[in-house]
């Protein structure tokens, strides 16, 4: 085997090894407790179909964002604003039409009428 061919085969092995490591994915991030502020109103949004989305933000100074997911254990009532403590957990290998994060209610910190 010529030195040039040996070099090319080594380079190919390194590149394929790096691609395989990248495809295997990095370790999944740990679940994280976050506080979500939930608006007393919903807005029309477009997921797989047109729907009504809760409006959420993590900090009071942030803009409201469409929330396409549900929060396990939380029952939203239109006309009330909420401050929630939730567990945000990354979903490894989510389906193409699914969320990469799951949400679970830990505590309703505040619920106030609009």
Buried (B, 14 or more C-beta within 10 A) or exposed (E): EEEEEEEEEEEEEEEEEEEEEEEEEEEEEEEEEEBBBBBBEBBEBEEEEEEEBBBBBEEEEEEBBBBEBEBEBBEEEEEBBBBBEBBBBBEEEEEEEEBEBBBBBBEBEEEEEE
